[in-house]
Amino acid sequence: MSANTCTAPQGSDAELGMGPAGVVGASVSLSERAANHIRNFLAKRGKGLGIKLGVRTSGCSGMAYKLEFVDVADSNDMVFEHHGVKVYVDPKSLSYLNGTELDFVREGLNEGFKFNNPNVKSECGCGESFNV
């Protein structure tokens, strides 16, 4: 992992690790591979501020990740920037995602995002949902 750390405008709550979720020192990061993949997608779309990472209730283990493009920023979201790509996280999801690194991996013929989330206690057998 690189020395690239979360950046925010100086003097902001995000810089201090305190945002709407009230999680001191909160962080969500992207690997360089994930950032490159997202940057390419945004370029192909021709618009977008970054991606939004969240969780929703789903699956046999309780929660599933959700990823979507951000075209309009929500003032309630915490914003993390890694390798030039912004990651928006809503306050409710941040407590489940704090410390998560989003990576982009290729395994054989398959490729996709991998969530390295230290908060996960168990995952379902199909890998689609998790529990914290």
KARA-V292767 format. One record per helix or strand. SS is the DSSP state (helix for helix, strand for strand). FROM is the first residue (numbers start at 1). TO is the last residue. Records with the same first field share a line. If there is no record, write none. Layout:
BEGIN
SS->FROM-TO / FROM-TO
END
This chain:
BEGIN
strand->28-30 / 50-58 / 62-70 / 78-82 / 85-89 / 100-107 / 110-116 / 122-123 / 130-131
helix->32-45 / 91-97
END
